Amino acid sequence: MTELVLTEKFSVASDFAKALGVAKKGDGCFRNDRFIITWAVGHLVELYEPEDYDENLKKWRIETLPVIPEKFRYKPIKKTFQQFKIIKSLLKEKQIERVIIATDAGREGEVIARTILLESGFADKDRIFRFWTSQALVPDVVRKTMNELKPLSHYDRLWRAGYYRQVADWLVGMNCTRMVTLRLHGDLFSVGRVQTAVLALVVDRKHERDRFVPETYWIIKVLFSNDKGRWTGYWFRSGTGAKDEGSGDDSKSVHVLKKKEDLEATLQILGQSSSGVVKSVKKEKKKEPPPLLFSLTDLQQEANRRFGFSAQKTLTIAQSLYQDKKCLSYPRTDSRVLGTQNLDMVQVIIGKLEEAYPDLMNGVDTAKISLSNKRVFNDAKLTDHHALIPFKPVPQGCSRDEQSVFNLVLTRFAASFYPDCEFENTHVVTVLANETFQTGGRVILVPGWRAVYQEQTQQRTGKPSEDKTGRSSDYSESGTDKPGHKPKKTGDQTVVELIPPLVPGDPATSEKITPEEKQTTPPPDYNDSLLLKDMTNPGRYVEEEEIKKLYRGDVGIGTQATRAQIIETLIKRQYIERSGKKLMPTEKGVFLVDMLRKCPATSVLTSPEETARWEMSLNRIALGESIGNSPGETTDRTFLAGIKNFVARAVNELKLARLEVKNFTLDAPASAVIGNCPACGQPVRENRKGFSCPDRSCKFVIWKKIAGKLITPGMASNLVKFKKSGPFKGFVSREKKKFSASLVLHKQDGEWKVSFDFGNGQSAKAKPSVQLSPPRLSLDQLSPPQLSEQTSSGYKPSVPAKPLCPLCGGHIIEGKKGYGCSNWRPEHGNCRFVIWMEIMGRRLTAKNIETLAAGKATPFYVLKDQQGNKFKAKLKMVPLDKNIAGLQSRQAYAIEVTPRNICDLPSGQCHIMCIR
């Protein structure tokens, strides 16, 4: 029996191959007689574009909207078509008896697998099974879960929820984006079912702050003393008078004075006497349980508060710790608990962590490693994946950022099994001239889990924490105060160094009366942490009680897996921008939200309520619930009908609405200056098609695409500053031949032009001659010289002996620690390519570098892994997917280590980046 395993990424396929003993690597797969293991590259298929249904829909026209296909279809994505073809051909092999879906265990992973199978024409559901786990894919977990496969039908509801989410986003995004862009003119206005609601939160926060008018208020504090000591009391007055005025517990008590005349009158009364009395002293012992385990959003918020990491950066790091380092559980989870079935796993994990982190784990209360601990083990609150937890000590070689994120998860995991924090709250009410003053404080009796965070704070700062309440900055609840209200005074703010052992009836002498003038503050600007919090629970922005209850549950704006990407998408589309840690709306983002709110239909896209209703419907589809009034009416049909109806109404309203038109092509937030225009001296900035100055009368421009090659801001900056940039590889002539050349900026006929410089004294038509400077070839001239052919004079240009850099075409030269590109200087291109001189214990020779630069594999060499184990492997330089490499638009190369036995090396060590 041969089984085909479909994973989401190459690295996951490598994990399966290692676990299942599949050593042979074929074309786009690993295979032996028992298993064929292949991989997707994220989504391999996508929904049709409108023009795929009808060619006339390619051009954006108002009269063709709305576009609502009767049946939605998928097509392969061009850039990953080769891998799709491989998977499709593997599915057709006759010996395949079972297909095992092993994409990420979640809604998105289900969509990736199902759409690939759908477009491949493989419909035999009886032969398809699902691999599902939240644990790191170490060999034992892979083998164990392979024996616990479930029929595909168990996950049909999840697939339907993912499908209808995808279709709804397509309908809303495609139609509203086209209509808004056509009506507003001048620039692309992307509109989305979820992204627009998030943008509205950021825009509304800006409006709140802009409209906010600070109010002045006063507080009064008095320093009291007697023979037992000193204490500070803060003035308050009961709001109702119905309760004991001295209790200080009335929720309607007033703690501030808003009128200056009231302040002066109160101070005058207080000045008439210096003798007071302690009216009441209350002491209350309490316990505080440990914090819940991390969900992804909780981790993103904490990493943003602690380290300033963006949500996307935290997700990327957590994914690497799960996928490559195998020391963290599946990160895209919204659970804060574990399942009861995880008890044995936790006991094993704690055993591993005790050896590596004895100081941290010694305080664990073994009695809490029990199913009776419902804060940790709770099936009722468990979703698709359990909470984020460590699986083993973090391996050596992790980056500092990876170590930081891992430590957050490790500490929270350990703290969850520590004893409760026990403390005593003290509340003293002192009376002076019939006015009441409260003093509050907290004394830690048993630190419990808070000792973990206090110790870490001391280790980081080198001194004990100054927080007398025991509240650590490492464990804090982010929140915002409503505008126009004074921030509620916490125990941290009212605590004193020491409260004397006071009892009711003790005398109190007023030593100093201090009035303090303060002002109310607006809600803070959003950062990643605060925005994630409001995306997770935006209930305070809605009025409908049912929706408020929904938001207090598991539904928010977006999902754990998509919230970081939503923020990054808004930044990419220039709707919001980062200013330090702050997330601020741009003028374009504010304009879009204001325009959408002019129509009743499209205004719901800016509302958290409607987004919540849609998410609620998708959740019901995933759960198989019915919300229709008739027995045959299903949730998915009702949901899709509602989306289609909404799109039709929104498009019709936008067609007729009177909207302001504003051109953001020039008014968009300015991009970074790459240099000064050589023609007029104004700053040159990036725009959609090139790099130019803002003066329309100036004709200077560097186009973003020259001879088929994308020109980056760095390349353009060097060209403007130094009049030369490169050499670079990847240009394509009119004859479709690739060539390398530098770009030069020179003045010709009174205008600045960009030309090629081949650096060999030859242009396409020029004959060789002795020149002090190489000739230049204008971009509108013929194709570059072919170095392998003789010119008309019989001269054959010499081929450089040194290997060429694959990124820019420069020479690879030897340095102190490696072989790098000769164009490393900023004025020559700032190329960061490098092959390190020593790889896994093997010192590379110049001959090795020539072999690698040529894209050839070396012979098998004896190398060492991170644990010092020796193994044989060959080296080869290969291009990497730029998204996998995390370099966005930059091409990336790596040295691929291919061991003779695939089990000899973890997948995370198989690629060594060729970039500084």
C-alpha angles and dihedrals in degrees: 000000000000119000125198114215116199115200130179099235139025092242091056090049087053090053091052092047091052093047095046097041096246103152103163116091117204134175104315094338149057115240149174133155093287105036141030110193118192135165143216123220096230109286112008094178133040138189117276118270114235091256090057088065094041126003089215089067093065092087113066109242129161093223092061094057137138099047107199113162118210090223125019117227136191133222134188117265109247100225093053097034094116093060090046090054090051093052092045092052092047091053089056095054109117097222092063107110100166135023116208118200108213101164118131111307100248145073095286094046089051091052092050093053098040095049091050091051091044095052091043090057094239105143105153097118093177089069096047121091134178128237108204129177140135094205126100110272099249115153096261092052093047093050093044094049092046086066091052101054118154128213114263092242090071088071100041092107091053090051092050091051090050092046095051091045089054094046093046092051090049094050095046096039098043097046101037094043092053095044097045092045092050093047097044097040127193101067144024113274110195114202124189140179093241107014093060092053090053091047088052090057091055093044093048090050089055091049090049092053094044092051095041116118113194118231123211119230137164137222126196124214126184128199107222128190143177135160090291095058144271134303137171121236127198118214119247136159129205113252099212107023088217094108133054102293091213097054095082089205100104108118089212094057116132116230101173138053114226099185123064092216089057089051093051092046092050092048090050091053092047091049092061094072138027097189120092139157138228103248101183141001119195125184121186128182116214141174127222118200122221119272119269120261119272125276114194094261092048090052092048091051093049094046090050092050095044104036106011091244117161117238091251093051092052091049091049092050093046090049090052092049089051101039105032107020095036091212100111134056124245104302104204095082134127095196124107094189141058128235124252088247088064095067096097091045091053092051090054092046094051089051090056094046094048090066095049100037107027096157091055099040099042090081094057113123105226090203088067092058087085140103087247087071096090093175087070107022109045122140091184091066097037118113130183093308133027123242124289110276137159117258100192140346114300109264123242117266095045116141121250091254091051090050091050095052092044091052091054091055093041093051094046090049093051093044091054089068096044122101120270118275109251120203142159121232116207122199120185125185117198124188123213121173089344091303119118128228128188130210121191133187143158129219119196109227099174115012093204111164093356089070087073093060095038090054092049091049090052092049092052098044099032091231136076119273113267093211104115091191094060091239105144123212086224091068110042134143112232116219144146131233119231113257115261094028128101112245108261111255112245131201088260091063099044099041117114131205092256134353110214118236092267127177130191112280096031113139118250123200119202108230100169135007114202124186113198123200115215139167133220114251131218122243110280124260113266122263125178092273097051093042092050089051092054092043088053095047114011092160094124089064094058132071103197108098095214090056091046089056090047092054091049087060128054100301123094138142106304122341136279089262097048107037096085091049091049090058092048091048091054089051092047091051091050095243093120133014137199117247104182102305093337125102109214129182117241123226088257092054093049091047093052095050092047091050094048090052091060090075121060093220100047092040089074088067087068092050126092089210096067093043088053092051091052092048090047090054092049090051090051090051089052089050094046094240124153124225099171122111095227124061093242094049111101130196094246094052091047091048095049092045089052092050092049091049091049093050092050092050093045094051094047092049092049091050091059102032121109103235131180113243120219128171112226096175089094099017095056117116107287117256121223118294111249095190144304122299110256089213104049105004097238121134114278113222137181119259134172097284106021150329117292144144121261094246106099091200089061111086097199114128140150108207118225092229120049121174091340095309125115112236111217125210089253093054091047092047092055090046092054095043102039101021088234135069130179148324095243135181125222105059114140123210126216087262088059092249120140120233143168126234145145123248118233130190114216140157118252126173090348095307132098113242137180117232140172122258114195095186095221102090092255136107124184094271103018121106118226116275137159108263134166091221126030118254119254127227119211116231092242092058129089129298122290124271118279104231093201093060131071120243123234091271093056093249115142115201113231118250111231114252094216118084117255128242110249092215101054109357096249123138120275109233133184119257136175097278104015150346111283141173119280088224093069094117115094092238090054098048106287091247111184099195115137140161108203115237093231123042119182093335095315117115109215123225129214087256090056090053092053090051093048095045089053089057093247128134122247122229118270111287131187107253135174127230125217091277093052095253114148122230139158120250142150126231129225134169112235135174115251130214103264092224092052090049090051092229096120108206097004123100113240134202131190140183106250114213110208111187120206087236112039091210090064096078134040114238092242090067097047097092126051111193118239095212135086 
